[in-house]
Amino acid sequence: MTLAQLAYEAYRAHTGGISLASGQPIPEWNALKFDIQEAWKASTDLVSIALDCEAVASTIGPDRIPSFLGERYTGLREEESNLVKQYIEG
C-alpha cells in the first residue's frame, strides 16, 4: 500500500465511502482512474516533503532545508514550494 492509497482509504473510511462534494459513492482505490491516483500521490508526496522540511527547520534551521533535502525540495514547483513554506510558518 502506498501513502497515497492510505490517505485515500482514510478519506473513504471517514466519509463512509461517500463523496463529500457530490454525495455519490466513491470507488475503491483500484477502481480509480490513473490520473486520480496520481493526484493523490502528488498530494501525499508534498505532505511528506513538508513534514521533512518541518523536521529540518525545527532541528537544524530553515536555511538548511535545500541542502538537506536536495532535489526533493529544490525540484518543487513554485506553487508547491509556497505551500510548504506556508505550512512551516504555521
C-alpha positions in Angstrom: 0.0 0.0 0.0 1.3 3.4 -0.9 0.9 6.6 1.2 -1.4 7.9 -1.4 -3.6 4.8 -1.2 -3.5 5.0 2.6 -4.7 8.7 2.5 -7.5 7.9 0.0 -8.7 4.9 2.0 -8.7 7.0 5.2 -10.9 9.6 3.4 -13.2 6.8 2.2 -13.4 5.4 5.7 -14.1 8.8 7.2 -16.9 9.6 4.8 -18.4 6.1 4.8 -17.4 5.7 1.1 -19.5 8.8 0.0 -18.0 11.8 -1.7 -18.5 14.9 0.4 -18.6 17.0 -2.8 -21.2 15.1 -4.8 -22.9 12.8 -2.2 -22.1 9.9 -4.6 -20.4 6.6 -3.6 -16.6 6.8 -4.2 -14.8 3.8 -5.7 -12.1 1.7 -4.1 -8.5 2.6 -4.8 -8.0 0.0 -7.5 -11.1 1.3 -9.4 -9.8 4.9 -9.6 -8.6 6.3 -12.8 -4.8 6.5 -13.1 -4.9 10.4 -13.1 -6.9 10.4 -9.9 -4.4 8.0 -8.2 -1.6 10.3 -9.4 -3.2 13.3 -7.9 -3.5 11.6 -4.6 0.2 10.6 -4.9 1.2 14.2 -5.7 -0.6 15.4 -2.6 0.9 12.8 -0.3 4.3 13.4 -1.7 4.1 17.1 -0.9 2.8 16.4 2.6 5.8 14.1 3.1 8.2 16.8 1.9 6.5 19.4 4.1 6.9 17.1 7.2 10.6 16.6 6.3 11.1 20.3 5.9 9.4 21.0 9.2 11.7 18.5 10.9 14.8 20.0 9.3 13.7 23.6 10.1 13.0 22.8 13.7 16.2 20.9 14.4 19.0 22.5 12.3 17.3 25.6 10.9 15.1 26.5 7.9 18.1 27.7 5.9 19.4 24.1 5.8 16.3 22.7 4.1 17.6 23.0 0.5 20.9 21.4 1.2 19.5 18.7 3.5 16.6 17.6 1.2 18.2 18.4 -2.1 16.2 17.7 -5.2 13.1 16.7 -3.2 12.9 20.4 -2.1 14.6 22.3 -4.9 12.6 20.4 -7.5 9.3 21.7 -6.3 7.2 23.9 -8.5 6.8 27.5 -7.1 3.2 26.8 -6.1 4.3 23.7 -4.2 7.2 25.4 -2.6 4.9 28.2 -1.4 2.5 25.7 0.1 5.4 24.1 2.0 6.6 27.5 3.3 3.1 28.4 4.5 2.9 25.1 6.3 6.3 25.5 8.0 5.5 29.1 9.0 2.2 28.0 10.5 
